[in-house]
Amino acid sequence: MGKGMKLLGVVVVLLLVGAGNPASAQLTKDENLSRFDDRPLHFGFYLGLNTMDYRFAHYNDLTQNPVVSAQGSSFMADADKKFYNGVHSYRVESYPLKPGFTVGGVINLRMNKGVDFRFTPGMSLGSRQLLFTDNISQYMKSTTNGGILYPGLTYERYTTTPSAYIDIPFGFRYKGFRSGNLRPYIYGGAAYRRDLESKRISESVLHLNRNGYYVEVAFGIDTYFPYFRFTGEFKYSCGLNNLLNFDVSATNPPYYSYVLKSLKSNIFTLIFYFE
């Protein structure tokens, strides 16, 4: 979550600058769209930038994975057993984070003076690059002096997992008091996402489920212009289900991918609404 917190800090600054500057000059003017929030139902659309990440949990020993243990010793060749079987643990991280694109529509239903119900179906395009690391210095021993040859030598393996999500988010928005042409709010909700990307390349390393379930929190600032309402929002989507799908098939992923116990999705999105 360290990378996520840094990203959050950057986005907060961008959100405040982007939403605050154009509206600050309007604080002393008459209110635009003074009856906008009294509408029982209104529509709009949004555009956004996203960054997709994963949260990982690892097995300390590859043989702790139930798929590996169920297959027994025949699952790995002798050379692989020496390298993977309890001697060493792989670790995986998302690096580097890459930007993506989000687009969709807005259906806003007024519940009462301070609460709206929001349904914002859309689509998100992005990708994650996984870095597998393996410190092999313990294997690089010299037979002549007993010392370590090439200490700290590291193998790095990359694989990219592209995603094309159909987003079905819904939730409630609690609105603060309006000040001139500005109004802050916070949002809480849930989302279902279906990944349409075939992942033909990445499935040689990881088999992933296509369906994801998320809880979402967001905050933003509404800015009222004469003919529309513009909103800048930062949203964090926290995946709930384990996306790993380890199946024993003719195209098993490489052994080092079995060190993962769980893989859950994180999505950070900076969204601009036009309503």
PyMOL commands that set and color helices and strands:
alter all, ss='L'
color gray80, all
select helices_A, chain A and resi 2-24+36-38+62-64+66-75+78-84+137-139+202-204+255-259
alter helices_A, ss='H'
color red, helices_A
select strands_A, chain A and resi 41-58+91-94+99-110+115-119+122-135+154-175+182-195+211-224+229-239+260-274
alter strands_A, ss='S'
color yellow, strands_A
deselect
rebuild
show_as cartoon
